């Protein structure tokens, strides 16, 4: 998942992201290291937060633009 890359591009910490998404910082860390996978609802939250598609978030495409 491209979570770490997106987070660093925005210049925000894991703690800030976790607070903004009403999550635990450890959960964000686990997503970034790949030791835990986000469920569907969480993927939507993260994609909406960064304004990217879920496919981009999961590395299925290099195009971050969402088709609306």
TORLOMI-610874 format. One line per 8 residues: number of its first residue (from 0); their letters; for each residue x, y, z of N, C-alpha, C. Coordinates in Angstrom, 1 decimal. Atoms other than C-alpha are relative to their C-alpha. Layout:
# residues N
NUM> A> X:Y:Z:X:Y:Z:X:Y:Z; ... $
This chain:
# residues 68
0> XXXXXXXX> 0.8:-1.2:0.0:0.0:0.0:0.0:0.9:1.2:0.0; -0.8:-1.2:0.2:1.2:3.5:-0.8:-0.2:1.0:1.1; 0.4:-0.9:-1.1:0.1:4.9:2.5:1.2:0.9:0.5; -1.2:-0.8:-0.6:3.6:5.9:3.8:0.4:1.1:-1.0; -0.3:-0.9:1.0:4.4:7.5:0.5:-0.9:1.2:-0.1; 1.0:-1.1:0.1:1.2:9.6:0.4:0.1:0.8:1.3; -0.1:-0.7:-1.3:1.6:10.5:4.1:1.2:0.9:0.0; -1.3:-0.8:0.0:5.2:11.7:3.6:-0.1:1.2:-1.0 $
8> XXXXXXXX> 0.2:-1.1:1.0:4.2:13.7:0.5:-0.8:1.2:0.6; 0.8:-1.1:-0.7:1.7:15.6:2.6:0.7:0.6:1.2; -0.7:-0.5:-1.2:4.2:16.1:5.4:-0.7:-0.2:1.3; 0.7:0.2:-1.3:2.0:14.6:8.1:0.6:-1.3:0.7; -0.5:1.1:-0.8:3.0:12.2:10.9:-1.1:-1.1:0.0; 1.0:1.1:-0.2:1.4:8.8:11.6:-1.0:0.4:1.0; 0.9:-0.4:-1.1:-0.1:10.3:14.7:-1.1:0.9:-0.5; 1.0:-0.9:0.6:-1.8:13.1:12.8:-1.0:-0.7:-0.9 $
16> XXXXXXXX> 0.8:0.8:0.9:-3.1:10.7:10.2:-1.0:-0.8:0.8; 0.9:0.8:-0.9:-4.4:8.4:12.9:-1.1:0.8:0.6; 1.0:-0.8:-0.7:-6.1:11.2:14.7:-1.1:0.5:-1.0; 1.0:-0.5:1.0:-7.7:12.6:11.5:-0.9:-1.1:-0.5; 0.8:1.1:0.5:-9.0:9.1:10.6:-0.7:-0.7:1.2; 0.5:0.6:-1.2:-10.0:8.3:14.2:0.5:-1.5:0.2; -0.6:1.3:-0.1:-7.6:5.4:14.3:1.2:0.1:1.0; -1.1:0.1:-0.9:-4.7:4.2:16.5:1.3:0.2:-0.9 $
24> XXXXXXXX> -1.3:-0.2:0.7:-1.1:5.2:15.4:0.6:-1.3:-0.3; -0.6:1.3:0.2:0.0:1.6:15.8:-0.7:-0.7:-1.3; 0.7:0.6:1.1:-2.6:0.6:13.2:0.5:0.6:-1.3; -0.5:-0.6:1.2:-1.3:3.1:10.7:1.4:-0.6:-0.3; -1.3:0.6:0.2:2.2:1.8:11.3:0.0:-1.4:-0.5; 0.1:1.4:0.5:1.1:-1.8:10.7:-0.4:0.0:-1.5; 0.4:-0.1:1.5:-0.6:-0.7:7.4:1.2:0.3:-0.8; -1.1:-0.5:0.8:2.6:1.0:6.3:1.1:-1.1:-0.1 $
32> XXXXXXXX> -1.0:1.1:0.1:4.8:-2.0:7.1:-0.5:-1.3:-0.7; 0.6:1.2:0.6:2.4:-4.5:5.6:-0.3:-1.1:0.9; 0.3:1.1:-0.9:2.0:-6.5:8.7:-1.5:-0.1:0.3; 1.5:0.0:-0.1:-1.8:-5.7:8.7:-0.6:0.6:-1.2; 0.6:-0.6:1.2:-4.2:-5.0:5.9:-1.3:0.7:0.4; 1.2:-0.8:-0.3:-7.0:-2.4:6.0:-1.2:-0.7:-0.6; 1.3:0.5:0.5:-10.6:-3.5:5.6:-0.5:1.0:-1.0; 0.6:-0.8:1.1:-12.8:-2.1:2.8:-0.3:1.4:0.5 $
40> XXXXXXXX> 0.4:-1.3:-0.5:-14.2:0.7:4.9:1.2:0.9:0.3; -1.2:-0.7:-0.3:-10.8:1.8:6.1:0.7:0.5:-1.3; -0.5:-0.4:1.3:-9.5:1.8:2.5:-0.7:1.2:-0.6; 0.8:-1.1:0.5:-12.3:4.1:1.5:0.4:1.3:0.8; -0.4:-1.2:-0.8:-11.4:6.5:4.4:1.3:0.5:-0.4; -1.3:-0.5:0.4:-7.8:6.6:3.5:0.1:0.6:-1.4; 0.0:-0.5:1.4:-8.4:7.0:-0.2:-0.7:1.4:-0.1; 0.7:-1.3:-0.1:-10.9:9.8:0.5:0.9:1.1:0.6 $
48> XXXXXXXX> -0.9:-1.0:-0.7:-8.4:11.5:2.9:1.0:0.6:-0.9; -1.1:-0.4:0.9:-5.7:11.6:0.3:-0.5:0.4:-1.4; 0.6:-0.3:1.3:-8.1:12.1:-2.6:0.6:-0.8:-1.2; -0.6:0.9:1.0:-6.8:9.1:-4.5:-1.0:-1.2:-0.2; 0.8:1.2:0.2:-8.4:5.9:-5.9:0.5:-1.1:0.9; -0.4:1.2:-0.8:-8.4:2.7:-3.9:1.0:-0.8:-0.8; -1.0:0.7:0.8:-6.6:1.1:-6.8:1.4:0.6:0.1; -1.3:-0.7:-0.1:-3.8:3.7:-6.6:0.6:-0.4:1.4 $
56> XXXXXXXX> -0.5:0.2:-1.4:-3.6:3.2:-2.8:0.5:-1.5:0.1; -0.5:1.4:-0.1:-3.2:-0.6:-3.3:1.1:-0.3:-1.0; -1.0:0.2:1.0:-0.7:-0.2:-6.1:-0.4:-0.7:-1.3; 0.5:0.7:1.2:-2.9:-1.6:-8.8:0.0:0.9:-1.2; -0.2:-1.0:1.1:-2.4:1.6:-10.9:0.9:1.0:0.5; -0.9:-1.1:-0.3:0.0:4.4:-11.1:-0.7:1.4:-0.1; 0.8:-1.2:0.2:-2.8:6.9:-11.8:-0.8:0.3:1.3; 0.7:-0.3:-1.2:-4.0:8.5:-8.5:-1.4:0.6:-0.1 $
64> XXXX> 1.2:-0.7:0.2:-7.0:10.2:-10.0:-1.2:-1.0:0.1; 1.2:0.8:-0.1:-10.4:8.8:-9.0:-1.0:0.3:-1.1; 1.1:-0.1:1.0:-13.1:8.2:-11.6:-1.3:0.3:0.8; 1.3:-0.4:-0.7:-16.2:10.0:-10.3:-1.1:0.0:-1.0 $
